[in-house]
Amino acid sequence: MVKDSGLRIRVERELREEFLKSCREQDRPAAQVLREFMRRYVQRHSVSDHLVCRTTEHTDENQ
């Protein structure tokens, strides 16, 4: 997968340091951990959105 876009966020210094420390302890690049988190987040929320849409469509059809 081509990585052609960036994302810049602001977090508390302590959170950043603890996150980077945890990544180092697991020998994992912080960027990789964040990408995996983002993929899981999108997947989970997409599934929920589809369920809500299907439930709404089903309810609308029965009225």
C-alpha atoms as an extended CHARMM CRD file, in Angstrom:
* protein
*
        63  EXT
         1         1  MET       CA              0.0000000000        0.0000000000        0.0000000000  PROA      1               0.0000000000
         2         2  VAL       CA              1.4280000000        3.3830000000       -1.0100000000  PROA      2               0.0000000000
         3         3  LYS       CA              1.8150000000        5.8300000000        1.8490000000  PROA      3               0.0000000000
         4         4  ASP       CA              1.3320000000        9.1850000000        0.1290000000  PROA      4               0.0000000000
         5         5  SER       CA             -0.4200000000       11.2660000000        2.7650000000  PROA      5               0.0000000000
         6         6  GLY       CA              0.5690000000       12.6210000000        6.1540000000  PROA      6               0.0000000000
         7         7  LEU       CA             -1.3060000000       13.4630000000        9.3170000000  PROA      7               0.0000000000
         8         8  ARG       CA             -0.1490000000       15.9200000000       11.9360000000  PROA      8               0.0000000000
         9         9  ILE       CA             -1.6990000000       15.8630000000       15.4070000000  PROA      9               0.0000000000
        10        10  ARG       CA             -1.0560000000       17.5740000000       18.7070000000  PROA      10              0.0000000000
        11        11  VAL       CA             -0.9070000000       15.5510000000       21.9160000000  PROA      11              0.0000000000
        12        12  GLU       CA              0.3780000000       16.0890000000       25.4100000000  PROA      12              0.0000000000
        13        13  ARG       CA              4.1410000000       15.6640000000       25.6580000000  PROA      13              0.0000000000
        14        14  GLU       CA              3.7730000000       12.9780000000       28.3340000000  PROA      14              0.0000000000
        15        15  LEU       CA              1.3880000000       10.9220000000       26.1920000000  PROA      15              0.0000000000
        16        16  ARG       CA              3.7430000000       11.1570000000       23.2160000000  PROA      16              0.0000000000
        17        17  GLU       CA              6.7350000000       10.0560000000       25.2830000000  PROA      17              0.0000000000
        18        18  GLU       CA              4.8820000000        7.1220000000       26.8580000000  PROA      18              0.0000000000
        19        19  PHE       CA              3.5630000000        6.0430000000       23.4610000000  PROA      19              0.0000000000
        20        20  LEU       CA              7.0210000000        6.1450000000       21.8780000000  PROA      20              0.0000000000
        21        21  LYS       CA              8.4900000000        4.2940000000       24.8560000000  PROA      21              0.0000000000
        22        22  SER       CA              5.8670000000        1.5450000000       24.5210000000  PROA      22              0.0000000000
        23        23  CYS       CA              6.5520000000        1.2580000000       20.7990000000  PROA      23              0.0000000000
        24        24  ARG       CA             10.3070000000        0.9710000000       21.4020000000  PROA      24              0.0000000000
        25        25  GLU       CA              9.7450000000       -1.6960000000       24.0610000000  PROA      25              0.0000000000
        26        26  GLN       CA              7.7570000000       -3.7150000000       21.5240000000  PROA      26              0.0000000000
        27        27  ASP       CA             10.3080000000       -2.9570000000       18.7860000000  PROA      27              0.0000000000
        28        28  ARG       CA              7.5770000000       -1.4730000000       16.5970000000  PROA      28              0.0000000000
        29        29  PRO       CA              7.6280000000        1.7980000000       14.6570000000  PROA      29              0.0000000000
        30        30  ALA       CA              5.1650000000        4.3280000000       16.0630000000  PROA      30              0.0000000000
        31        31  ALA       CA              3.8310000000        5.0690000000       12.5740000000  PROA      31              0.0000000000
        32        32  GLN       CA              2.9870000000        1.3970000000       12.0430000000  PROA      32              0.0000000000
        33        33  VAL       CA              1.1420000000        1.2130000000       15.3690000000  PROA      33              0.0000000000
        34        34  LEU       CA             -0.8610000000        4.3300000000       14.5010000000  PROA      34              0.0000000000
        35        35  ARG       CA             -1.7450000000        3.0180000000       11.0220000000  PROA      35              0.0000000000
        36        36  GLU       CA             -2.9830000000       -0.2530000000       12.5360000000  PROA      36              0.0000000000
        37        37  PHE       CA             -5.0540000000        1.6660000000       15.0760000000  PROA      37              0.0000000000
        38        38  MET       CA             -6.5590000000        3.8090000000       12.3100000000  PROA      38              0.0000000000
        39        39  ARG       CA             -7.4660000000        0.7610000000       10.2030000000  PROA      39              0.0000000000
        40        40  ARG       CA             -9.1590000000       -0.9610000000       13.1650000000  PROA      40              0.0000000000
        41        41  TYR       CA            -11.0040000000        2.2270000000       14.0720000000  PROA      41              0.0000000000
        42        42  VAL       CA            -12.3370000000        2.6980000000       10.5350000000  PROA      42              0.0000000000
        43        43  GLN       CA            -13.3010000000       -0.9710000000       10.2770000000  PROA      43              0.0000000000
        44        44  ARG       CA            -15.1780000000       -0.9600000000       13.5790000000  PROA      44              0.0000000000
        45        45  HSD       CA            -17.0240000000        2.2330000000       12.8630000000  PROA      45              0.0000000000
        46        46  SER       CA            -17.8540000000        1.2570000000        9.2950000000  PROA      46              0.0000000000
        47        47  VAL       CA            -19.4730000000       -1.9740000000       10.5120000000  PROA      47              0.0000000000
        48        48  SER       CA            -21.5550000000       -0.0550000000       13.0700000000  PROA      48              0.0000000000
        49        49  ASP       CA            -22.6320000000        2.4690000000       10.4510000000  PROA      49              0.0000000000
        50        50  HSD       CA            -23.7360000000       -0.3080000000        8.0880000000  PROA      50              0.0000000000
        51        51  LEU       CA            -25.7450000000       -1.9920000000       10.8420000000  PROA      51              0.0000000000
        52        52  VAL       CA            -27.4940000000        1.2810000000       11.6910000000  PROA      52              0.0000000000
        53        53  CYS       CA            -28.3050000000        1.8910000000        8.0150000000  PROA      53              0.0000000000
        54        54  ARG       CA            -29.6790000000       -1.6300000000        7.5210000000  PROA      54              0.0000000000
        55        55  THR       CA            -31.7910000000       -1.3740000000       10.6790000000  PROA      55              0.0000000000
        56        56  THR       CA            -33.1790000000        1.9740000000        9.5490000000  PROA      56              0.0000000000
        57        57  GLU       CA            -33.9180000000        0.6490000000        6.0470000000  PROA      57              0.0000000000
        58        58  HSD       CA            -35.6670000000       -2.4020000000        7.4970000000  PROA      58              0.0000000000
        59        59  THR       CA            -37.7980000000       -0.2160000000        9.7720000000  PROA      59              0.0000000000
        60        60  ASP       CA            -38.6930000000        2.1330000000        6.9010000000  PROA      60              0.0000000000
        61        61  GLU       CA            -39.7940000000       -0.7810000000        4.6980000000  PROA      61              0.0000000000
        62        62  ASN       CA            -42.1890000000       -2.0620000000        7.3690000000  PROA      62              0.0000000000
        63        63  GLN       CA            -44.0370000000        1.2500000000        7.7550000000  PROA      63              0.0000000000
